[in-house]
Amino acid sequence: MMISTKGRYALRLMLDLAVYDTGEPVSIKDVAGRQDISEKYLEQIISILNKAGFVRSIRGPQGGYMLKRKPEEYTVGMILRLTEGNLAPVSCVGEDSTECERKPECVTVYVWEKLNDAINDVVDNITLADLVEWQREKADEYVI
């Protein structure tokens, strides 16, 4: 399973909104500059996040976007599933699994189920707040 740029950039966008939360909206232009991502691509992604209720849009000259909830209320899994869909490594396991006629005698399905469980365990137990903390720790490493 490969996470697409949409999923990776959505996570970076949400992290940027959390890190730069001053109580004022953050412009997509500012995020695009800091993250070195196309503004047009971020506009497509923010639209998905906005429709899902992950962010709040503020219109006007000083407008932009803010997280709708606290960073600890978002998991990496929530963000990736919104943009990527099912995170299962193969189609025969996971929430939206397809029926496979070989599944009753297939032993490799155990590998895929364990891998799926491991992926979900990781992404569902890391919050946006964790990423903010790790980002700040990483920034502190470079202080002279």
C-alpha positions in Angstrom: 0.0 0.0 0.0 1.3 3.4 -0.9 -0.1 6.6 0.5 -0.7 9.1 -2.3 0.4 12.7 -2.4 -3.1 13.7 -1.5 -3.0 11.7 1.8 0.6 12.9 2.6 -0.2 16.5 1.8 -3.5 16.4 3.7 -1.6 15.3 6.8 1.0 18.0 6.3 -1.7 20.6 5.8 -3.5 19.6 9.0 -0.2 19.6 10.9 0.6 23.0 9.5 -2.7 24.4 10.7 -2.1 22.9 14.1 1.5 24.1 14.5 0.6 27.6 13.3 -2.6 28.0 15.3 -2.5 31.4 16.9 -6.3 31.8 17.1 -6.3 33.5 13.7 -7.1 31.8 10.3 -4.1 30.4 8.3 -4.1 31.2 4.6 -3.6 28.4 2.1 -0.9 30.6 0.5 1.1 30.6 3.7 0.7 26.8 4.1 1.8 26.3 0.4 4.9 28.4 1.0 5.9 26.7 4.2 5.2 23.2 2.9 6.4 23.7 -0.7 3.2 22.4 -2.1 1.1 23.8 -4.9 -1.5 26.3 -3.7 -4.0 24.8 -6.2 -3.5 21.3 -5.0 -3.9 22.4 -1.4 -7.1 24.1 -2.3 -8.5 20.8 -3.6 -7.4 19.0 -0.4 -8.7 21.7 1.9 -12.1 21.4 0.2 -12.2 17.7 1.1 -11.2 18.5 4.7 -13.7 21.3 4.9 -16.6 19.2 3.6 -15.8 16.5 6.2 -15.9 19.1 9.0 -12.2 18.8 9.8 -11.5 22.5 9.2 -13.4 25.7 9.4 -13.3 28.2 6.6 -13.1 32.0 7.4 -13.9 34.3 4.5 -12.6 37.8 3.8 -9.3 39.6 3.5 -7.9 38.1 6.7 -9.6 34.8 6.1 -8.2 31.3 5.9 -8.6 28.0 7.7 -8.5 26.7 11.2 -8.9 23.3 12.7 -12.5 22.7 13.9 -11.4 20.6 16.8 -8.3 20.3 19.0 -5.3 18.5 17.5 -5.7 15.6 20.0 -9.1 14.9 18.5 -7.7 14.0 15.1 -5.8 10.8 14.4 -3.6 10.2 11.4 -5.9 7.4 10.5 -8.9 9.7 10.3 -7.1 12.1 7.9 -5.6 9.3 5.7 -8.9 7.4 5.5 -10.7 10.6 4.4 -8.3 11.2 1.6 -7.2 7.7 0.7 -10.2 5.5 1.6 -9.5 2.1 2.9 -5.9 1.6 4.2 -6.0 -2.2 3.8 -3.0 -3.7 2.0 -5.1 -6.0 -0.2 -8.8 -6.0 -1.2 -9.8 -9.2 0.7 -9.2 -7.6 4.2 -10.3 -4.5 6.0 -13.6 -2.6 6.3 -14.5 -2.6 2.6 -13.1 -6.0 1.8 -14.3 -7.8 -1.3 -15.5 -11.4 -1.2 -12.7 -13.8 -2.3 -13.6 -17.3 -3.2 -10.1 -18.5 -2.2 -10.3 -16.9 1.3 -11.4 -20.1 3.2 -8.3 -22.0 2.1 -5.9 -19.1 1.7 -3.2 -19.0 4.4 -1.7 -15.7 3.1 -4.8 -13.9 4.2 -3.4 -14.2 7.8 -0.4 -12.1 6.7 -2.7 -9.4 5.1 -4.9 -9.4 8.2 -1.9 -8.9 10.5 -0.5 -6.2 8.3 -3.9 -4.5 8.2 -4.2 -4.6 12.0 -0.7 -3.2 12.4 -1.3 -0.3 10.0 -4.6 0.5 11.7 -3.0 0.3 15.2 -0.3 2.8 14.2 -2.4 5.3 12.4 -5.3 5.2 14.9 -3.0 5.8 17.8 -1.0 8.8 16.6 -2.9 12.1 16.9 -2.3 15.4 15.3 -1.2 16.6 18.7 1.5 13.9 18.7 2.8 15.2 15.4 2.8 18.8 16.6 4.9 17.7 19.6 7.3 15.7 17.4 7.6 18.7 15.0 8.5 21.0 17.9 11.0 18.5 19.3 12.6 18.2 15.8 12.8 22.0 15.6 14.5 22.1 19.0 17.2 19.7 17.8 18.5 22.4 15.5 18.8 25.2 18.0 22.3 26.4 18.5 
